[in-house]
Amino acid sequence: MGFSFAGLWSVEIRSLAVSLLLLATACTAIEPAGIDVEAVERAVPLALLPDHPDLVSEVACPLLGSEGLGPVPCTAVIAGLSVPLVISRPDTDGRVHIKSPVEVVRAVEVASEAKVRLDSDLGVDNAATCEPALRVSRAGQAFACTVTEQNGRIHHLTAVLVDGAGSFRLDPR
């Protein structure tokens, strides 16, 4: 059985404004400045997940360097799952804004909720850890958890997300 917790956070809620100073100097005052697409793509992991930029890879914004106004669709891989991003073109002070509608579930929250549930079900105090550090909140995403009883007995469990709201079930490994 799964259960929910309030440990989700949304990248969109945080609406990260990234001051990147990515605009190249314009050749003339009439021509608009270009944007260094590769620099934006390199900055996205730290902007999206400042605590875990290593979990963001394969950022692609093929339309960012094209002519036009308004935001452009991009993609990134977060913890192994491809997710959509929307990146604005630079505003007047050179900032780009990065948004994503995805939510992530943090391993520390899963471990905390698993501990509470197991303490209640088993009647003993447990310690729990889960990894990786986070997952995109989609059904089927999983965390490898280790639960240790006070007497040192270790249990290996898999916390599998059952929906996009962060509910999960614990399965033995």
C-alpha positions as CSV (number, residue, x, y, z in Angstrom):
1,M,0.0,0.0,0.0
2,G,1.2,3.5,-0.8
3,F,0.9,6.6,1.2
4,S,1.4,10.3,0.4
5,F,3.6,12.8,1.9
6,A,4.1,16.6,1.6
7,G,7.7,16.4,0.7
8,L,7.2,17.2,-3.0
9,W,8.5,20.4,-4.5
10,S,7.9,21.7,-7.9
11,V,10.5,23.3,-10.1
12,E,7.8,25.5,-11.5
13,I,6.8,26.8,-8.0
14,R,10.4,27.9,-7.5
15,S,10.4,29.5,-11.0
16,L,14.1,29.9,-11.1
17,A,15.4,33.1,-12.4
18,V,18.9,32.5,-13.6
19,S,21.2,35.4,-14.0
20,L,23.6,34.1,-16.6
21,L,24.9,37.1,-18.4
22,L,24.7,35.1,-21.5
23,L,24.0,37.8,-24.0
24,A,26.9,38.3,-26.4
25,T,27.8,41.9,-27.2
26,A,25.9,43.1,-30.2
27,C,27.9,44.0,-33.3
28,T,25.9,47.3,-33.7
29,A,23.3,49.0,-31.7
30,I,20.7,48.1,-34.2
31,E,21.3,44.3,-34.2
32,P,20.0,42.4,-31.2
33,A,22.5,40.5,-29.1
34,G,22.8,36.8,-29.6
35,I,22.4,34.2,-26.9
36,D,25.0,31.6,-26.0
37,V,22.7,28.5,-26.2
38,E,25.4,26.2,-25.0
39,A,26.1,28.4,-21.9
40,V,22.4,28.3,-21.1
41,E,22.2,24.5,-21.5
42,R,25.3,24.2,-19.2
43,A,23.7,26.4,-16.5
44,V,20.3,24.6,-16.4
45,P,21.4,21.7,-14.1
46,L,22.5,24.1,-11.3
47,A,19.5,26.3,-11.8
48,L,17.0,23.5,-11.6
49,L,18.5,21.4,-8.8
50,P,21.1,23.4,-7.0
51,D,21.6,20.6,-4.4
52,H,21.9,17.9,-7.1
53,P,22.9,19.3,-10.5
54,D,24.6,16.0,-11.2
55,L,21.2,14.5,-11.6
56,V,20.4,16.7,-14.6
57,S,21.8,15.8,-18.0
58,E,21.2,16.1,-21.7
59,V,19.7,19.6,-21.6
60,A,18.6,20.5,-25.1
61,C,17.2,23.9,-26.2
62,P,17.4,23.7,-30.0
63,L,15.1,26.7,-30.6
64,L,16.7,29.1,-28.1
65,G,19.1,30.5,-30.6
66,S,16.4,31.1,-33.2
67,E,14.9,34.4,-34.1
68,G,11.7,35.4,-32.3
69,L,10.2,36.4,-29.0
70,G,8.8,34.5,-26.1
71,P,9.7,31.3,-24.3
72,V,11.0,28.2,-26.1
73,P,10.5,24.5,-25.2
74,C,13.5,22.6,-24.0
75,T,14.1,19.2,-22.5
76,A,16.4,17.8,-19.8
77,V,16.9,14.4,-18.3
78,I,16.4,14.4,-14.5
79,A,17.5,11.3,-12.6
80,G,17.2,9.3,-15.8
81,L,13.8,10.6,-17.0
82,S,13.3,13.1,-19.8
83,V,11.2,16.1,-18.7
84,P,10.0,19.2,-20.5
85,L,11.3,22.7,-19.7
86,V,10.3,26.2,-20.8
87,I,13.1,28.7,-21.0
88,S,12.5,32.4,-21.7
89,R,14.6,34.4,-24.0
90,P,16.8,36.9,-22.1
91,D,15.0,39.8,-20.6
92,T,16.4,43.3,-20.5
93,D,18.8,42.6,-17.8
94,G,20.1,39.4,-19.4
95,R,18.3,36.9,-17.2
96,V,16.6,33.8,-18.6
97,H,13.8,32.1,-16.6
98,I,13.5,28.4,-16.4
99,K,10.3,26.6,-15.6
100,S,9.3,23.0,-15.5
101,P,5.9,21.5,-14.6
102,V,7.4,18.4,-13.1
103,E,7.6,17.7,-9.4
104,V,10.4,15.7,-7.8
105,V,10.3,13.4,-4.8
106,R,13.3,13.6,-2.5
107,A,14.9,10.4,-1.0
108,V,15.1,11.9,2.5
109,E,11.3,12.4,2.5
110,V,10.7,8.9,1.3
111,A,13.0,7.5,3.9
112,S,11.3,9.6,6.6
113,E,7.8,8.4,5.7
114,A,9.0,4.8,5.3
115,K,10.5,4.9,8.8
116,V,7.3,6.3,10.3
117,R,5.2,3.6,8.6
118,L,7.6,0.7,9.5
119,D,8.0,1.9,13.1
120,S,4.2,1.8,13.4
121,D,3.7,-1.5,11.6
122,L,6.6,-3.4,13.2
123,G,6.5,-1.8,16.6
124,V,10.2,-1.1,16.7
125,D,12.3,2.0,16.0
126,N,14.1,1.9,12.6
127,A,16.5,4.0,10.7
128,A,16.0,4.4,6.9
129,T,17.9,5.7,4.0
130,C,17.0,5.8,0.3
131,E,18.7,6.6,-2.9
132,P,19.1,8.2,-5.4
133,A,18.7,11.7,-3.9
134,L,15.6,12.3,-5.9
135,R,13.2,11.1,-8.6
136,V,10.8,12.7,-10.9
137,S,7.3,12.2,-9.4
138,R,6.0,9.7,-11.9
139,A,4.5,6.3,-11.4
140,G,7.1,3.5,-11.6
141,Q,10.0,5.6,-10.5
142,A,11.9,3.8,-7.6
143,F,14.2,4.4,-4.7
144,A,16.4,1.7,-3.2
145,C,15.9,1.9,0.6
146,T,17.8,0.3,3.5
147,V,16.0,0.0,6.8
148,T,18.0,-0.9,9.9
149,E,16.3,-2.0,13.2
150,Q,17.8,-1.0,16.6
151,N,19.2,-4.5,16.9
152,G,21.2,-4.1,13.7
153,R,19.0,-6.2,11.4
154,I,18.9,-4.8,7.9
155,H,16.0,-4.8,5.4
156,H,16.4,-3.9,1.8
157,L,13.3,-2.4,0.3
158,T,12.3,-0.7,-2.9
159,A,10.0,2.4,-2.6
160,V,8.0,2.5,-5.9
161,L,6.1,5.6,-6.8
162,V,2.5,4.7,-7.6
163,D,1.3,8.1,-8.9
164,G,2.5,11.6,-9.8
165,A,1.6,12.9,-6.3
166,G,4.4,11.1,-4.5
167,S,2.5,8.1,-3.1
168,F,4.6,5.0,-2.9
169,R,4.6,1.4,-1.9
170,L,7.4,-0.5,-0.2
171,D,8.4,-3.8,-1.8
172,P,11.0,-6.2,-0.5
173,R,14.2,-6.5,-2.7
